[in-house]
Amino acid sequence: MRLLGYLLGACVVLAIARMAVLALAIALLLAVAAGMLARPKETLGLVLLMFAGCMIQSYPLLCLVIIGVAAIVSALARNREGPS
């Protein structure tokens, strides 16, 4: 019986922790929405930076290839314009 009480208490604590995490996620979404209203350019930049960080963490080789291709295309575009 004592073990059952401990398990039930642990379930209650985990449910409270889950609700706290959900409340923090909702607060973050509201903060992003308020940021989009107040400073949309900066907020969108922050969201894209977070997305890029997640992509680099999840797919590092693919991101390195994309960055390398973008650098090559940029260098070729500069050379086509001619000397300045």
N, C-alpha and C positions, 0 to 999 in steps of 0.2 A: 504494500500500500504506500509506503514511503517513497519507493521508486516511482510509482505512478504520480504521486504529488510533485516530485521533482520534474518529471517529464511534462506534466501539465504546466508547471511554472515556466519551464523553458519554452514551451509553445507560446505562452502569453508574452514573454519577453521578446521572442522572435516576431510575433505579430505586431508588437509596439514598434520594434525596430523597422519592420517593413513599412508601417504607416509613416514613420519619420522620414524614411528614404523617399517615399512617394510624395510627401509634402515638400521636401527639398527639390525634387524634380519639377513639381508644379511651380514652385517659386522661381526656379531657373528659367522655365519657359515664359513666365510672366515678365521676368527681368529682360529676357531677349526681346519680347514683344514691346516692352517699354523702350528699350534701346533702339528698336527699329523705328519707333515713332519719333524719338528725340534726335538720334544721330544714325540714320540708316546706312550711310557709307561706312562708318567705322564698325558698326555692328555686323554688317555683312562681311567685312574684312576679317573680323574676329571669328565668325562662323566658318568662313573658308579656311582660315589658318588652322582651326581645330580639326576640320575635315582633312586637310592636308597632313596634319600630324598623325591622325588615325590611319590614313592611307599609307604613309611612310612606315608606320609601325607594323601594319598588317602585310603589306606587299613591298618590301624594301627594294627588291631587284627590279620590279616593274616600274617603280618610281624613279630609280636611277636611270633606267632606259628612257623614260619619258623626259626627264630633265636633260639627258644627253642629247636626245633628238631635238629638243627645243633649243639647246645651245648651238647645235650645228645649223639649224634652220635660221636662227638669229644671225649667226656669223655669215652665212651665205647671203642673207638679205642685205647685210651691211656692205658686203663686197660688191653686190650688184649695183648699189646706188652710186658707186664710184667714189673717188677720193673727195674729201671735203676740205 
